[in-house]
Amino acid sequence: MKREFRWLPYEGRRHAVRAVLVAHEVGETLCGVPLVVPATSPYERWCWPTCPGCDSAWRSHEGIPAFPRDGRAPGRYTPRRRQARDQRT
Protein backbone atom coordinates (compact mmCIF):
# COMPACT_ATOMS: atom_id res chain seq x y z
CA MET A 1 0.00 0.00 0.00
CA LYS A 2 1.46 3.33 -1.01
CA ARG A 3 0.85 6.21 1.38
CA GLU A 4 0.16 9.78 0.30
CA PHE A 5 2.25 11.26 3.14
CA ARG A 6 5.56 10.58 4.85
CA TRP A 7 7.22 11.90 8.01
CA LEU A 8 10.08 14.39 7.90
CA PRO A 9 12.05 16.03 10.74
CA TYR A 10 11.82 19.80 10.30
CA GLU A 11 12.23 22.74 12.70
CA GLY A 12 12.28 20.64 15.87
CA ARG A 13 9.31 18.37 15.08
CA ARG A 14 8.53 15.38 12.89
CA HIS A 15 6.05 16.69 10.33
CA ALA A 16 3.94 14.93 7.72
CA VAL A 17 4.60 15.98 4.11
CA ARG A 18 3.39 14.73 0.74
CA ALA A 19 5.33 11.60 -0.23
CA VAL A 20 6.08 12.96 -3.70
CA LEU A 21 8.27 15.81 -2.37
CA VAL A 22 11.98 15.32 -3.04
CA ALA A 23 15.15 16.98 -1.72
CA HIS A 24 15.36 20.76 -2.27
CA GLU A 25 11.71 20.95 -3.36
CA VAL A 26 9.47 23.63 -1.84
CA GLY A 27 6.37 22.28 -0.12
CA GLU A 28 4.22 22.50 2.97
CA THR A 29 3.64 20.26 5.97
CA LEU A 30 0.15 18.98 6.78
CA CYS A 31 -0.06 21.57 9.55
CA GLY A 32 0.71 24.36 7.07
CA VAL A 33 4.40 25.10 7.72
CA PRO A 34 6.20 26.02 4.47
CA LEU A 35 9.47 24.15 3.97
CA VAL A 36 12.25 23.24 1.61
CA VAL A 37 12.82 19.49 1.83
CA PRO A 38 16.35 18.88 3.18
CA ALA A 39 18.71 16.54 1.31
CA THR A 40 19.41 14.54 4.49
CA SER A 41 18.06 14.22 8.02
CA PRO A 42 20.48 13.07 10.73
CA TYR A 43 19.26 10.07 12.70
CA GLU A 44 18.79 11.97 15.98
CA ARG A 45 16.24 14.27 14.33
CA TRP A 46 13.94 11.28 13.84
CA CYS A 47 13.65 11.22 17.63
CA TRP A 48 12.09 14.70 17.69
CA PRO A 49 8.51 14.86 18.95
CA THR A 50 5.72 14.49 16.40
CA CYS A 51 3.92 17.68 15.38
CA PRO A 52 0.41 17.45 16.91
CA GLY A 53 -1.17 19.32 13.98
CA CYS A 54 0.38 16.98 11.41
CA ASP A 55 -0.47 13.93 13.49
CA SER A 56 -4.10 14.97 13.75
CA ALA A 57 -4.40 15.77 10.02
CA TRP A 58 -2.61 12.54 9.04
CA ARG A 59 -4.82 10.40 11.29
CA SER A 60 -7.94 12.07 9.90
CA HIS A 61 -6.77 11.42 6.31
CA GLU A 62 -5.93 7.78 7.10
CA GLY A 63 -9.15 7.17 9.08
CA ILE A 64 -7.22 6.46 12.29
CA PRO A 65 -8.75 7.58 15.63
CA ALA A 66 -7.08 10.45 17.47
CA PHE A 67 -4.44 9.63 20.07
CA PRO A 68 -4.66 9.40 22.99
CA ARG A 69 -8.17 8.07 22.75
CA ASP A 70 -10.89 9.37 25.08
CA GLY A 71 -8.55 12.12 26.31
CA ARG A 72 -6.58 9.67 28.46
CA ALA A 73 -2.83 9.53 28.65
CA PRO A 74 -1.40 6.41 26.98
CA GLY A 75 -1.26 3.43 29.33
CA ARG A 76 -3.04 5.26 32.12
CA TYR A 77 -6.03 2.93 32.33
CA THR A 78 -5.64 -0.60 31.12
CA PRO A 79 -8.60 -2.97 31.63
CA ARG A 80 -6.81 -4.62 34.57
CA ARG A 81 -6.04 -1.26 36.24
CA ARG A 82 -9.60 -0.08 35.64
CA GLN A 83 -10.95 -3.26 37.26
CA ALA A 84 -8.67 -2.82 40.29
CA ARG A 85 -9.70 0.82 40.60
CA ASP A 86 -13.41 -0.08 40.42
CA GLN A 87 -13.03 -2.74 43.11
CA ARG A 88 -11.54 -0.18 45.52
CA THR A 89 -14.49 2.20 45.19
N, C-alpha and C positions, 0 to 999 in steps of 0.2 A: 504494500500500500504506500503510495507516494503522498507525502504531506505537503500542504500548501505553505506552511511556515516552518522555520527552524529557529533555534536559540543562538544568540550571539552576545558575548560580553561587550558592553559598551557603557561608558561613563558610570562605572561603579555598580552596575546591575546587569543581570542576564535578561536581555530583551528578546522578544519574538519579532522576526523579520520575515518577509516573503522569501521562500526558498530559492527563487530564481535570481536573487541579488548575488552579484559576484564582487570580488575584491575591487576596491576603488570606485564602485558604483554608488551614486547618490540614491538614497531611499529614505524610508521612514519606518520606525518601529510600530508595533500594533497600538502602543499607547500614544503615538503621535510625535515622538521625538525624531527630528530630522538627523540623518547620519550619513557618513561616508563609510562604506564597509571596509574595515581594515584588512590588510593582506594576511596578517597572522594574529592569533590571540594566544598569548602565553597561557600555559596550563593553569596557573593559579587564578587567573581571571574567571575560569569556569566555576570556581568556588564562590564567586560573588553571589549575593542574594538575588533571587528572582524578582523582577519588576512586578508589583502587584497588578498594575494596569494591564500589562501584557499578558500576565497569567490569566486574569479574568476574561480578557478578550479572546485569548486562545482557547480556553475551556469552553466559552460560549460557542465559538466557531466549531469546535470538535464535538459539541454535545456532551461535555463532561461536567458533572456537578461542581459547584464552587468548593474551594477548600479553605479552611476547614469546614466541614459540613455542620449544619445546625449551629453555627457560631461557637462551637467548642474547640478548644485547643487540641491538636492532634494527640492521641493517646490518653487524654484526660479521663474519659469514661469508657472503659471496655465493658462488655457485658458482665464479666465476672466482678469488676469493681462496682458496677451499678448495682448488682445483686447484693454484694456485701454492704453497700451504702444503704440500700432499702431495708435490709434486715436490721440495721442499727436503729432505724427510725420507727 
